[in-house]
Amino acid sequence: MLVTAYLAIIFLVALCVGLELTARRITPPESTPSAVANPAFRRFQKIFLRAYLLALWADWLQGPYLYKLYRHYSFLESQIAILYVCGLASCVLFAPFSGWLPQALGRRQTCLLFCLCYSACCLTKLSRDYFVLIVGRILGGLSTSLLATTFEAWYVHQHVEVHDFPKEWIPSTFTTAATWNHGLAVGAGLVANLLAEWLHLGPVAPFLLAVPCLCCCGWVVLTDWGKEETEGSPEGDKKTLLLGTQNGGGPRLSAKGRFSRSCHEGLRCLLSDKRVLLLGGVQALFESVLYIFVFLWTPVLDPHGPPLGIVFSCLMAASMVGSLLYRLATSTHYHLQPGHVLCLAVLMAFFSFFMLTFSTAAGQPRPHESFLAFLLLELACGLYFPAVSFLQSRVIPEEKRAGVLAWFRLPLHLLACLGLLALHGEVSGTGGGEGGGGTRHMFGGCAVMMLAALMAVVSLFTLGKNDADLRLEGTRGDGEMF
C-alpha cells in the first residue's frame, strides 16, 4: 500500500495538470474580462481570498489524521463513531444559526468567532479526555457551519452593497476560490503526512499547525477586512433600520424574523416544486453517505500501513480530476448537460460502494481494491458538486435559496448521524471493526442509498425532460435530457 499510494499521487497530480491545460486550451477565455481588468475589484478580491484560503487550509489540515488521532488515544471504533456523531449533530443544531449570526453579530465579527472556535477545537486534540474531545467536536461542528456561510456572506455584502460591483463578477471570485481549494486540499495531505509520519511528530501535529493558520486568518479579518467594512458595518445596518421606520415604511424584520421567514419560504418552495424536492432528496442521500465515507476510509486502509496523508492527497486529487472533467464535459466542445453528469456521478458512487461491500469482507480484506473504490468515489464527488450546484441555481429562486438549502442539510446530517449510530451498534454488538462485518454492512447500506439517489435523479429529469431551466444555455441537442 505504501508504494501504491505514492504512485497514485504522482499519477493523479500529473493527470490534474494535463486536464487543466486541456481545459484552458478548449475553453474560450471570455470569463468576466472587465472584472479581471478592474484594479479595485482585483484588490478587493485578494483581500477576501487571503483570509478565506487560510481558513480553508486550516480546515483541510485536519482531514487526514482525525480518526488516526482518536485511535492513537486508544479509543474503540464505537467510541470514535460517537465523536463523529457529536460533530454531525452540532452541524444540525448550528446550521440554522450560522445564517442568522452574521446578521445579528456582524459578518466580520462572525468570521473572527469562527477563527476563535476552530482554534479552540484544534487545541482540544491535545487532550486524551473523552469529554474534552466531545466538546472539541461540538466546536468543530459550529466552525464548519460558520465556514460554509459566513465568509461568503461577508464577501457578497461587500461586493454588492459597499463597492457596488456588478453581481455578474461574484462567480469569478468563487471560481478562483474553488480552484485554489482543490490545490490546498492536496497540499494539506502532503504537509500533514510530512509532520505526522516523516518528522514523527504524531497525528496531533497537523491540528497544531492549523492554529497559527487560523490566527493569521483572524489577523487578516481584523486588519484588512476592517478597512473594507467601514461602509457596511452593523451600525450602518441599524441606521438603515431606523431610517426605514422613520420614513413610514414600517419596522423592518429583525435578523431573527428574517431567518424565520427564510425557513418558512424555503419549506414552502420545497413542498410546492417537485423538482426542488427531488433535488433535495438526491443531495441528502449522496452527501450523507459521504460523511459515512469520511469516517470509514481510515479504519479500512490504516491496518495495511499506507501513509494516510498521501492517501488523503490522492483522494483530493481524484476529486479535482472529477471537477476538471466536469468543466471539460460541459464546455462548448463536448456539450454534455449537467443532468447527464449528475446521473453519471451517482452511478459511479453506487458502483464504488458496491465494490466496497466485497473488498471489505471479514477475514478477506482487499485494501488495493478498497483504495481504488475510494478514488472512484472521490472522482464521482468532483463531478457531482458542480453539477448539483448548477441545477440548484436553476430550480431554486435566488431569494429562497438560503432557506431551501437549510432544509436540504437537515435530512443530510440526520441520515449521516443515523448511519454512524448504526455502525456504532454493530461494532459494539458484534465486535466488527477494521474490515469487519459492521463496516461491510455499512457500505452495503450506502450502496442502497446511492441506488435510491440514482432513482431520484432519473425521476428529476424524467419530470423535466423538456425543461430549459435544467439545461446549459447555448448547447446543441433536441431538448431531451436522456
C-alpha positions as CSV (number, residue, x, y, z in Angstrom):
1,M,0.0,0.0,0.0
2,L,2.9,2.4,0.6
3,V,4.2,2.1,-3.0
4,T,0.6,2.2,-4.3
5,A,-0.2,5.4,-2.5
6,Y,3.0,7.2,-3.8
7,L,2.5,6.0,-7.4
8,A,-1.2,7.1,-7.2
9,I,-0.4,10.6,-6.1
10,I,2.2,11.1,-8.8
11,F,-0.3,9.8,-11.5
12,L,-3.2,11.8,-10.2
13,V,-1.3,15.1,-9.9
14,A,0.1,14.6,-13.5
15,L,-3.5,13.9,-14.7
16,C,-4.8,17.1,-13.0
17,V,-2.1,19.2,-14.7
18,G,-2.9,17.6,-18.1
19,L,-6.6,18.1,-17.7
20,E,-6.2,21.7,-16.6
21,L,-4.0,22.5,-19.6
22,T,-6.6,20.8,-21.9
23,A,-9.5,22.8,-20.3
24,R,-7.6,26.1,-20.7
25,R,-7.0,25.2,-24.4
26,I,-10.5,24.3,-25.4
27,T,-12.4,26.8,-23.1
28,P,-12.7,30.2,-24.6
29,P,-11.1,32.9,-22.4
30,E,-14.3,35.0,-22.0
31,S,-15.0,34.9,-18.3
32,T,-15.5,38.4,-16.8
33,P,-12.8,40.2,-18.7
34,S,-14.0,43.5,-17.2
35,A,-13.6,42.1,-13.7
36,V,-10.1,40.9,-14.4
37,A,-9.2,44.4,-15.8
38,N,-10.6,46.3,-12.8
39,P,-7.8,47.0,-10.3
40,A,-10.2,48.0,-7.5
41,F,-12.1,44.7,-7.8
42,R,-8.8,42.7,-8.0
43,R,-7.6,44.4,-4.8
44,F,-10.8,43.6,-3.0
45,Q,-10.8,40.0,-4.3
46,K,-7.3,39.5,-3.0
47,I,-8.2,40.8,0.5
48,F,-11.1,38.3,0.7
49,L,-9.2,35.3,-0.7
50,R,-6.2,36.0,1.6
51,A,-8.4,35.2,4.7
52,Y,-10.7,32.7,3.1
53,L,-7.9,30.5,1.8
54,L,-6.2,30.5,5.1
55,A,-9.4,29.3,6.7
56,L,-9.8,26.5,4.1
57,W,-6.2,25.5,4.5
58,A,-6.6,25.2,8.3
59,D,-9.8,23.1,7.7
60,W,-8.1,20.7,5.3
61,L,-5.1,20.1,7.6
62,Q,-7.5,18.4,10.0
63,G,-8.8,15.9,7.5
64,P,-6.1,13.1,7.1
65,Y,-5.4,12.2,10.8
66,L,-8.6,12.8,12.8
67,Y,-9.6,9.2,13.0
68,K,-6.0,8.1,13.5
69,L,-5.6,10.6,16.4
70,Y,-8.6,9.0,18.2
71,R,-7.1,5.5,17.6
72,H,-3.8,6.8,18.9
73,Y,-5.5,7.8,22.1
74,S,-6.7,4.1,22.3
75,F,-10.4,4.8,21.8
76,L,-12.6,2.0,20.4
77,E,-14.2,2.4,17.0
78,S,-17.6,2.6,18.6
79,Q,-16.4,5.5,20.8
80,I,-14.9,7.2,17.7
81,A,-18.2,6.8,15.9
82,I,-19.9,8.7,18.8
83,L,-17.4,11.5,18.5
84,Y,-18.2,11.8,14.8
85,V,-21.9,11.8,15.5
86,C,-21.4,14.7,18.0
87,G,-19.7,16.7,15.3
88,L,-22.5,16.0,12.8
89,A,-25.2,16.7,15.4
90,S,-23.7,20.0,16.2
91,C,-23.8,20.8,12.5
92,V,-27.5,20.1,12.5
93,L,-28.0,22.3,15.6
94,F,-25.8,25.2,14.5
95,A,-26.6,25.2,10.7
96,P,-29.7,27.4,11.1
97,F,-27.8,29.8,13.4
98,S,-24.9,30.1,11.1
99,G,-27.1,32.0,8.6
100,W,-28.5,34.2,11.4
101,L,-25.3,35.0,13.3
102,P,-23.8,37.3,10.6
103,Q,-26.9,39.4,10.6
104,A,-27.1,39.6,14.4
105,L,-23.4,39.8,15.4
106,G,-22.0,41.3,12.2
107,R,-20.3,39.5,9.3
108,R,-16.7,40.3,10.2
109,Q,-17.2,39.6,13.9
110,T,-18.7,36.2,13.0
111,C,-15.6,35.4,10.9
112,L,-13.5,36.2,13.9
113,L,-15.7,33.9,16.0
114,F,-15.0,31.1,13.5
115,C,-11.3,31.6,13.9
116,L,-11.6,31.5,17.7
117,C,-13.9,28.4,17.8
118,Y,-11.9,26.4,15.3
119,S,-8.6,27.2,17.2
120,A,-10.2,26.0,20.4
121,C,-11.4,22.9,18.6
122,C,-7.8,22.1,17.4
123,L,-6.4,22.7,20.9
124,T,-8.8,20.2,22.4
125,K,-7.0,17.5,20.3
126,L,-4.1,17.7,22.8
127,S,-6.3,16.1,25.5
128,R,-7.0,12.4,25.9
129,D,-10.1,13.1,27.9
130,Y,-13.2,11.9,26.1
131,F,-15.4,14.7,27.3
132,V,-12.9,17.3,26.2
133,L,-12.8,15.7,22.7
134,I,-16.6,15.7,22.5
135,V,-16.5,19.5,23.3
136,G,-13.9,19.8,20.5
137,R,-16.2,18.0,18.1
138,I,-19.1,20.3,19.0
139,L,-16.9,23.4,18.4
140,G,-15.8,21.8,15.1
141,G,-19.4,21.4,14.0
142,L,-20.1,25.1,14.8
143,S,-16.9,26.2,13.0
144,T,-17.8,24.1,9.9
145,S,-21.2,25.7,9.7
146,L,-19.7,29.2,10.0
147,L,-17.1,28.4,7.4
148,A,-19.8,27.3,4.9
149,T,-21.8,30.6,5.2
150,T,-20.1,33.5,7.0
151,F,-17.2,34.2,4.7
152,E,-19.4,34.1,1.6
153,A,-22.0,36.4,3.3
154,W,-19.3,39.0,4.1
155,Y,-18.0,38.9,0.5
156,V,-21.4,39.2,-1.2
157,H,-22.4,42.0,1.1
158,Q,-19.2,44.0,0.5
159,H,-19.2,43.2,-3.2
160,V,-22.8,44.5,-3.8
161,E,-23.6,46.9,-1.0
162,V,-20.2,48.6,-0.3
163,H,-18.3,48.5,-3.5
164,D,-21.2,48.4,-5.9
165,F,-19.5,45.9,-8.2
166,P,-21.7,44.1,-10.8
167,K,-23.3,40.9,-9.4
168,E,-22.0,39.1,-12.5
169,W,-18.5,39.4,-11.1
170,I,-19.3,37.3,-8.0
171,P,-18.8,33.9,-9.6
172,S,-15.3,35.0,-10.7
173,T,-14.2,35.1,-7.1
174,F,-15.7,31.8,-6.0
175,T,-14.4,30.1,-9.1
176,T,-10.9,31.2,-8.1
177,A,-11.5,30.1,-4.5
178,A,-12.7,26.7,-5.7
179,T,-9.6,26.2,-7.9
180,W,-7.3,27.1,-5.0
181,N,-9.4,24.9,-2.7
182,H,-8.6,21.7,-4.6
183,G,-4.9,22.5,-4.6
184,L,-5.0,23.3,-0.9
185,A,-6.7,20.0,-0.1
186,V,-4.0,18.0,-2.0
187,G,-1.2,20.1,-0.3
188,A,-2.7,19.7,3.1
189,G,-2.5,15.9,2.9
190,L,1.2,16.1,1.9
191,V,2.0,18.6,4.7
192,A,0.1,16.6,7.3
193,N,1.9,13.4,6.2
194,L,5.3,15.3,6.5
195,L,4.5,16.3,10.1
196,A,2.9,13.2,11.3
197,E,4.9,10.5,9.7
198,W,8.1,11.7,8.1
199,L,9.0,14.0,11.0
200,H,7.4,11.6,13.5
201,L,5.5,14.3,15.3
202,G,2.4,12.2,15.7
203,P,-1.2,12.6,14.4
204,V,-1.8,15.7,16.6
205,A,0.8,17.8,14.7
206,P,-1.5,18.8,11.8
207,F,-4.1,20.1,14.2
208,L,-1.5,22.2,16.0
209,L,-0.3,23.7,12.7
210,A,-3.9,24.7,11.9
211,V,-3.9,27.0,14.9
212,P,-1.4,29.6,13.7
213,C,-3.1,29.5,10.3
214,L,-6.4,30.4,11.9
215,C,-4.6,33.1,13.9
216,C,-3.3,34.6,10.6
217,C,-6.8,34.4,9.1
218,G,-8.2,36.2,12.1
219,W,-5.5,38.9,11.8
220,V,-6.3,39.5,8.2
221,V,-10.0,39.7,9.0
222,L,-9.3,42.1,11.9
223,T,-7.0,44.4,10.0
224,D,-7.6,44.3,6.2
225,W,-11.3,43.5,6.4
226,G,-11.8,46.3,9.0
227,K,-10.8,48.8,6.3
228,E,-13.2,47.3,3.9
229,E,-16.2,47.2,6.2
230,T,-16.4,50.9,7.1
231,E,-19.5,51.4,4.9
232,G,-21.1,48.1,5.7
233,S,-20.9,47.8,9.5
234,P,-23.7,46.6,11.7
235,E,-24.1,50.2,12.9
236,G,-24.8,51.2,9.3
237,D,-27.5,48.4,9.2
238,K,-29.0,49.8,12.3
239,K,-29.2,53.3,10.8
240,T,-30.9,51.9,7.7
241,L,-33.4,50.2,10.0
242,L,-34.2,53.4,11.8
243,L,-34.5,55.4,8.6
244,G,-36.8,52.8,7.2
245,T,-39.1,53.1,10.2
246,Q,-39.0,56.9,10.3
247,N,-39.9,57.2,6.6
248,G,-43.1,55.4,7.2
249,G,-42.2,52.1,5.6
250,G,-42.9,50.3,8.9
251,P,-40.3,48.5,11.0
252,R,-38.2,46.0,9.1
253,L,-37.9,42.4,10.1
254,S,-35.2,41.7,12.7
255,A,-32.4,39.3,12.0
256,K,-34.4,36.6,13.8
257,G,-37.5,37.4,11.9
258,R,-35.7,37.3,8.6
259,F,-34.3,33.9,9.5
260,S,-37.7,32.6,10.5
261,R,-39.3,33.9,7.3
262,S,-36.5,32.5,5.2
263,C,-37.0,29.0,6.6
264,H,-40.8,29.2,6.1
265,E,-40.4,30.3,2.5
266,G,-37.8,27.7,1.9
267,L,-40.1,24.9,3.2
268,R,-43.0,26.2,1.0
269,C,-40.7,26.2,-2.1
270,L,-39.5,22.7,-1.3
271,L,-43.0,21.3,-1.0
272,S,-44.5,23.2,-3.9
273,D,-41.9,22.3,-6.6
274,K,-41.3,18.6,-7.2
275,R,-38.0,19.4,-8.9
276,V,-36.7,21.0,-5.8
277,L,-37.9,18.1,-3.6
278,L,-36.2,15.5,-5.8
279,L,-33.0,17.6,-6.0
280,G,-33.1,17.8,-2.2
281,G,-33.5,14.1,-1.9
282,V,-30.5,13.5,-4.2
283,Q,-28.4,15.9,-2.1
284,A,-29.5,14.4,1.2
285,L,-28.8,10.8,0.1
286,F,-25.5,11.5,-1.7
287,E,-23.9,13.8,0.8
288,S,-24.9,11.9,3.9
289,V,-23.2,8.9,2.5
290,L,-20.0,11.0,2.1
291,Y,-20.0,11.7,5.8
292,I,-20.1,8.0,6.5
293,F,-17.2,7.5,4.0
294,V,-15.2,10.2,5.8
295,F,-15.4,8.1,8.9
296,L,-14.7,4.7,7.3
297,W,-11.9,5.2,4.9
298,T,-9.2,5.4,7.6
299,P,-10.1,2.2,9.5
300,V,-10.4,0.3,6.2
301,L,-6.9,1.3,4.9
302,D,-4.9,2.1,8.0
303,P,-4.3,-1.6,9.1
304,H,-2.4,-2.1,5.9
305,G,0.1,0.6,6.5
306,P,-0.4,3.3,3.9
307,P,0.8,6.9,4.6
308,L,-2.6,8.4,5.5
309,G,-1.6,12.0,4.5
310,I,-0.6,10.7,1.0
311,V,-3.8,8.7,0.7
312,F,-5.8,11.8,1.6
313,S,-4.0,13.8,-1.1
314,C,-4.8,11.0,-3.6
315,L,-8.5,11.3,-2.7
316,M,-8.5,15.1,-3.0
317,A,-6.6,14.8,-6.3
318,A,-9.2,12.4,-7.6
319,S,-11.9,14.9,-6.7
320,M,-10.0,17.6,-8.6
321,V,-9.9,15.3,-11.6
322,G,-13.7,14.9,-11.4
323,S,-14.1,18.7,-11.2
324,L,-11.9,19.2,-14.3
325,L,-13.7,16.5,-16.2
326,Y,-17.0,18.3,-15.4
327,R,-15.5,21.5,-16.8
328,L,-14.5,19.7,-20.0
329,A,-17.7,17.8,-20.4
330,T,-20.0,20.8,-20.1
331,S,-17.8,23.0,-22.3
332,T,-19.0,24.1,-25.8
333,H,-16.6,21.5,-27.2
334,Y,-18.4,18.4,-25.8
335,H,-21.9,19.8,-25.0
336,L,-22.7,17.4,-22.1
337,Q,-25.5,18.6,-19.9
338,P,-25.1,18.8,-16.1
339,G,-28.0,16.4,-15.7
340,H,-26.1,13.7,-17.6
341,V,-23.0,14.4,-15.4
342,L,-25.1,14.2,-12.2
343,C,-26.5,10.8,-13.2
344,L,-23.0,9.5,-14.1
345,A,-21.7,10.7,-10.7
346,V,-24.4,9.0,-8.7
347,L,-23.9,5.8,-10.8
348,M,-20.2,5.8,-10.2
349,A,-20.7,6.3,-6.4
350,F,-23.1,3.4,-6.4
351,F,-20.6,1.2,-8.1
352,S,-17.9,2.3,-5.7
353,F,-19.9,1.3,-2.6
354,F,-20.9,-2.0,-4.4
355,M,-17.1,-2.7,-4.8
356,L,-16.5,-1.9,-1.1
357,T,-19.1,-4.5,0.1
358,F,-16.8,-7.1,-1.4
359,S,-13.4,-5.7,-0.8
360,T,-14.1,-5.3,3.0
361,A,-15.3,-8.8,3.6
362,A,-14.5,-10.1,7.1
363,G,-11.2,-12.0,7.1
364,Q,-10.6,-11.3,3.4
365,P,-9.8,-7.6,3.1
366,R,-8.6,-6.4,-0.3
367,P,-7.0,-2.9,0.5
368,H,-6.0,-2.2,-3.1
369,E,-9.5,-2.7,-4.4
370,S,-10.9,-0.6,-1.5
371,F,-8.4,2.2,-2.3
372,L,-9.5,2.1,-5.9
373,A,-13.1,2.3,-4.9
374,F,-12.4,5.3,-2.7
375,L,-10.7,7.1,-5.6
376,L,-13.7,6.3,-7.8
377,L,-16.0,7.8,-5.1
378,E,-13.9,11.0,-4.9
379,L,-13.9,11.2,-8.7
380,A,-17.7,11.0,-8.6
381,C,-17.7,13.8,-5.9
382,G,-15.7,16.0,-8.3
383,L,-18.4,15.5,-10.9
384,Y,-21.4,15.7,-8.5
385,F,-20.8,19.0,-6.7
386,P,-20.6,21.4,-9.7
387,A,-23.5,19.6,-11.4
388,V,-25.8,19.8,-8.4
389,S,-24.8,23.4,-7.8
390,F,-25.8,24.3,-11.3
391,L,-29.1,22.6,-11.0
392,Q,-29.8,24.3,-7.7
393,S,-29.1,27.7,-9.2
394,R,-31.7,26.9,-11.9
395,V,-34.6,25.4,-9.9
396,I,-34.3,27.3,-6.6
397,P,-35.2,31.0,-6.7
398,E,-32.3,33.2,-5.5
399,E,-34.3,34.8,-2.7
400,K,-35.4,31.5,-1.3
401,R,-32.1,29.6,-1.7
402,A,-30.7,30.0,1.8
403,G,-33.9,28.7,3.3
404,V,-34.2,25.7,0.9
405,L,-30.6,24.7,1.4
406,A,-31.1,24.8,5.2
407,W,-33.9,22.3,4.8
408,F,-31.7,20.2,2.4
409,R,-29.0,20.0,5.1
410,L,-31.3,18.8,7.8
411,P,-32.1,15.3,6.5
412,L,-28.5,15.1,5.2
413,H,-26.9,15.3,8.6
414,L,-29.7,13.2,10.2
415,L,-29.1,10.4,7.8
416,A,-25.3,10.6,8.4
417,C,-25.9,10.5,12.2
418,L,-28.2,7.5,12.0
419,G,-25.7,5.7,9.8
420,L,-22.9,6.2,12.2
421,L,-25.1,5.3,15.2
422,A,-26.0,2.1,13.3
423,L,-22.3,1.3,12.8
424,H,-21.6,2.1,16.5
425,G,-24.3,-0.5,17.4
426,E,-22.9,-3.2,15.1
427,V,-19.3,-2.6,16.3
428,S,-20.4,-2.7,19.9
429,G,-22.6,-5.7,19.5
430,T,-20.7,-8.0,17.1
431,G,-17.1,-7.0,17.5
432,G,-16.8,-5.8,13.9
433,G,-14.0,-3.4,13.2
434,E,-11.5,-2.8,10.5
435,G,-12.6,-4.8,7.6
436,G,-15.3,-6.4,9.8
437,G,-19.0,-7.2,9.3
438,G,-20.2,-3.8,10.6
439,T,-18.1,-1.9,8.0
440,R,-19.2,-4.2,5.2
441,H,-22.9,-3.8,6.1
442,M,-22.5,-0.1,6.3
443,F,-21.0,0.0,2.8
444,G,-24.0,-2.1,1.6
445,G,-26.4,0.4,3.2
446,C,-24.5,3.2,1.4
447,A,-24.9,1.4,-1.9
448,V,-28.7,1.1,-1.3
449,M,-28.9,4.8,-0.5
450,M,-26.9,5.6,-3.7
451,L,-29.4,3.5,-5.7
452,A,-32.2,5.5,-4.2
453,A,-30.4,8.7,-5.2
454,L,-30.0,7.4,-8.7
455,M,-33.7,6.7,-8.9
456,A,-34.4,10.3,-7.7
457,V,-32.0,11.7,-10.4
458,V,-33.8,9.7,-13.1
459,S,-37.2,10.9,-11.8
460,L,-36.0,14.5,-11.7
461,F,-35.0,14.5,-15.4
462,T,-38.0,12.5,-16.5
463,L,-40.1,15.1,-14.9
464,G,-38.2,18.0,-16.5
465,K,-37.5,16.2,-19.8
466,N,-38.0,19.4,-21.9
467,D,-37.3,21.9,-19.1
468,A,-35.0,24.6,-20.3
469,D,-34.1,25.5,-16.7
470,L,-32.2,22.2,-16.3
471,R,-30.1,22.8,-19.4
472,L,-27.0,24.8,-20.1
473,E,-27.7,27.7,-22.5
474,G,-26.3,27.7,-26.0
475,T,-25.7,24.0,-26.3
476,R,-26.7,21.6,-29.0
477,G,-29.4,19.0,-28.5
478,D,-33.1,18.3,-29.1
479,G,-34.2,19.4,-25.7
480,E,-34.2,16.0,-24.0
481,M,-32.1,15.1,-21.0
482,F,-31.9,11.4,-21.9
